[in-house]
Amino acid sequence: MEGSDGTHGSPVDAIHPAPAGFTDAQLLADPILRYFHFAHLPPSLQVTSIKFYELACYIIDTLPRNAERSVALRKLLEAKDAAVRANVT
């Protein structure tokens, strides 16, 4: 898929743009990080979602890459999704 800037990205990149705070290397190592994006949300939901993004950053920066870190990120994503849905009115 060719983007408007002439680059080739996957359909997932278009649907779930990764947060700017993660490097390409981090996204390659842990693709789940792209689901911590929040810029597309209305401001009232961003305030909730950004806290989970910040915790994902903390996990990536402080924990060694292993199976348990992957579980932590997956469960954090589940919690983020539930918290954002809880705030949808």
Backbone as CSV, one residue per row, in Angstrom:
resi,resn,N_x,N_y,N_z,CA_x,CA_y,CA_z,C_x,C_y,C_z
1,MET,0.857,-1.176,0.000,0.000,0.000,0.000,0.898,1.232,0.000
2,GLU,0.688,2.138,-0.927,1.507,3.341,-1.011,0.788,4.494,-0.334
3,GLY,1.506,5.158,0.550,0.940,6.297,1.258,0.987,7.548,0.411
4,SER,0.358,8.605,0.886,0.318,9.872,0.155,1.707,10.484,0.006
5,ASP,2.640,10.066,0.869,4.000,10.593,0.776,4.914,9.700,-0.060
6,GLY,4.329,8.688,-0.713,5.100,7.811,-1.574,5.743,6.643,-0.857
7,THR,5.561,6.551,0.449,6.135,5.437,1.187,5.180,4.262,1.146
8,HIS,5.706,3.119,1.415,4.881,1.917,1.439,4.700,1.488,2.882
9,GLY,3.472,1.382,3.301,3.166,0.945,4.652,2.068,-0.093,4.586
10,SER,1.871,-0.778,5.661,0.829,-1.792,5.690,-0.511,-1.132,5.985
11,PRO,-1.611,-1.836,5.693,-2.927,-1.293,6.058,-3.045,-1.041,7.558
12,VAL,-2.347,-1.845,8.360,-2.370,-1.645,9.809,-1.787,-0.286,10.162
13,ASP,-0.724,0.127,9.457,-0.120,1.435,9.711,-1.119,2.557,9.480
14,ALA,-1.970,2.409,8.479,-2.951,3.444,8.170,-4.080,3.469,9.195
15,ILE,-4.491,2.296,9.638,-5.605,2.202,10.582,-5.148,2.515,11.998
16,HIS,-3.982,2.018,12.368,-3.455,2.192,13.718,-2.087,2.862,13.655
17,PRO,-2.056,4.165,13.403,-0.748,4.832,13.357,-0.087,4.761,14.729
18,ALA,1.168,4.414,14.726,1.883,4.269,15.993,2.088,5.627,16.649
19,PRO,2.044,5.669,17.977,2.351,6.923,18.664,3.754,7.390,18.307
20,ALA,3.927,8.665,18.161,5.215,9.230,17.760,6.306,8.964,18.789
21,GLY,5.952,8.668,20.019,6.941,8.466,21.065,7.729,7.175,20.962
22,PHE,7.288,6.229,20.132,7.998,4.964,19.988,8.864,4.988,18.742
23,THR,10.049,4.416,18.842,10.953,4.351,17.699,10.550,3.200,16.785
24,ASP,11.048,3.232,15.553,10.791,2.133,14.623,11.315,0.816,15.194
25,ALA,12.467,0.859,15.840,13.044,-0.356,16.425,12.135,-0.920,17.522
26,GLN,11.576,-0.045,18.348,10.663,-0.504,19.399,9.407,-1.113,18.794
27,LEU,8.893,-0.494,17.741,7.686,-1.009,17.095,7.940,-2.346,16.407
28,LEU,9.132,-2.526,15.857,9.477,-3.817,15.257,9.606,-4.895,16.326
29,ALA,10.197,-4.549,17.454,10.390,-5.510,18.540,9.079,-5.837,19.252
30,ASP,8.209,-4.857,19.390,6.936,-5.018,20.108,5.816,-4.350,19.316
31,PRO,5.287,-5.018,18.290,4.247,-4.408,17.448,3.000,-3.959,18.215
32,ILE,2.746,-4.533,19.380,1.572,-4.152,20.170,1.604,-2.673,20.549
33,LEU,2.783,-2.068,20.566,2.903,-0.666,20.972,2.085,0.269,20.099
34,ARG,1.855,-0.109,18.849,1.102,0.775,17.950,-0.341,0.985,18.426
35,TYR,-0.838,0.078,19.245,-2.219,0.198,19.714,-2.363,1.123,20.920
36,PHE,-1.270,1.715,21.358,-1.335,2.691,22.442,-1.459,4.117,21.904
37,HIS,-1.833,4.250,20.627,-2.018,5.583,20.055,-3.256,6.231,20.664
38,PHE,-3.273,7.545,20.685,-4.382,8.258,21.329,-4.749,9.549,20.619
39,ALA,-3.932,10.009,19.684,-4.172,11.312,19.043,-5.489,11.357,18.282
40,HIS,-5.985,10.202,17.854,-7.226,10.152,17.084,-8.470,10.305,17.968
41,LEU,-8.288,10.196,19.271,-9.424,10.257,20.194,-9.804,11.697,20.514
42,PRO,-11.070,11.920,20.873,-11.448,13.257,21.342,-10.702,13.565,22.649
43,PRO,-10.477,14.844,22.918,-9.721,15.232,24.121,-10.233,14.594,25.409
44,SER,-11.532,14.412,25.529,-12.083,13.835,26.758,-11.645,12.384,26.963
45,LEU,-11.317,11.677,25.883,-10.833,10.299,25.991,-9.309,10.225,25.981
46,GLN,-8.679,11.231,25.400,-7.213,11.249,25.368,-6.624,11.280,26.769
47,VAL,-7.267,12.000,27.677,-6.719,12.122,29.035,-6.636,10.759,29.726
48,THR,-7.549,9.861,29.405,-7.489,8.502,29.945,-6.456,7.676,29.195
49,SER,-6.518,7.704,27.881,-5.659,6.862,27.052,-4.178,7.188,27.210
50,ILE,-3.854,8.455,27.370,-2.440,8.851,27.442,-1.742,8.251,28.663
51,LYS,-2.468,8.028,29.733,-1.863,7.424,30.928,-1.369,6.008,30.628
52,PHE,-2.111,5.278,29.811,-1.711,3.922,29.443,-0.522,3.952,28.485
53,TYR,-0.494,4.929,27.587,0.663,5.126,26.716,1.907,5.392,27.564
54,GLU,1.772,6.255,28.561,2.910,6.589,29.425,3.406,5.361,30.191
55,LEU,2.485,4.531,30.653,2.890,3.321,31.364,3.536,2.323,30.401
56,ALA,3.045,2.247,29.168,3.692,1.390,28.164,5.128,1.859,27.930
57,CYS,5.336,3.164,27.868,6.695,3.711,27.720,7.570,3.291,28.890
58,TYR,7.029,3.379,30.085,7.776,2.993,31.285,8.164,1.513,31.230
59,ILE,7.223,0.676,30.828,7.489,-0.763,30.733,8.607,-1.035,29.731
60,ILE,8.531,-0.401,28.568,9.543,-0.595,27.528,10.914,-0.108,28.008
61,ASP,10.929,0.996,28.720,12.196,1.594,29.159,12.845,0.876,30.341
62,THR,12.057,0.180,31.158,12.607,-0.341,32.409,12.648,-1.857,32.530
63,LEU,11.844,-2.567,31.764,11.803,-4.021,31.907,12.543,-4.707,30.769
64,PRO,13.191,-5.831,31.060,13.851,-6.563,29.979,12.809,-7.168,29.039
65,ARG,13.186,-7.283,27.779,12.269,-7.856,26.789,12.208,-9.363,27.004
66,ASN,11.052,-9.837,27.440,10.832,-11.263,27.662,9.333,-11.537,27.624
67,ALA,8.961,-12.773,27.851,7.555,-13.167,27.757,6.681,-12.409,28.751
68,GLU,7.186,-12.198,29.947,6.375,-11.509,30.957,6.146,-10.046,30.594
69,ARG,7.125,-9.405,29.987,6.921,-8.027,29.527,5.851,-7.994,28.447
70,SER,5.856,-8.973,27.567,4.824,-9.048,26.527,3.442,-9.210,27.143
71,VAL,3.347,-10.048,28.166,2.070,-10.225,28.870,1.650,-8.911,29.515
72,ALA,2.587,-8.218,30.142,2.275,-6.938,30.787,1.727,-5.942,29.773
73,LEU,2.342,-5.865,28.596,1.863,-4.936,27.563,0.483,-5.342,27.049
74,ARG,0.269,-6.639,26.862,-1.032,-7.100,26.366,-2.139,-6.797,27.379
75,LYS,-1.873,-7.060,28.639,-2.888,-6.787,29.670,-3.098,-5.286,29.850
76,LEU,-2.036,-4.508,29.705,-2.166,-3.054,29.767,-3.050,-2.555,28.627
77,LEU,-2.887,-3.126,27.444,-3.728,-2.744,26.312,-5.189,-3.101,26.581
78,GLU,-5.429,-4.266,27.154,-6.800,-4.650,27.508,-7.392,-3.659,28.505
79,ALA,-6.607,-3.271,29.490,-7.075,-2.309,30.491,-7.344,-0.949,29.863
80,LYS,-6.464,-0.524,28.951,-6.657,0.765,28.273,-7.959,0.758,27.488
81,ASP,-8.186,-0.311,26.731,-9.411,-0.398,25.940,-10.649,-0.319,26.829
82,ALA,-10.626,-1.027,27.947,-11.766,-1.007,28.862,-11.955,0.370,29.489
83,ALA,-10.874,1.012,29.888,-10.972,2.333,30.516,-11.499,3.372,29.534
84,VAL,-11.037,3.322,28.298,-11.531,4.275,27.296,-13.011,4.014,27.026
85,ARG,-13.387,2.749,26.875,-14.810,2.432,26.647,-15.668,2.873,27.824
86,ALA,-15.142,2.779,29.032,-15.898,3.193,30.218,-16.205,4.683,30.192
87,ASN,-15.373,5.456,29.491,-15.575,6.903,29.416,-16.382,7.353,28.209
88,VAL,-16.756,6.421,27.347,-17.553,6.783,26.169,-18.990,7.012,26.623
89,THR,-19.509,8.179,26.292,-20.888,8.483,26.702,-21.814,8.540,25.521
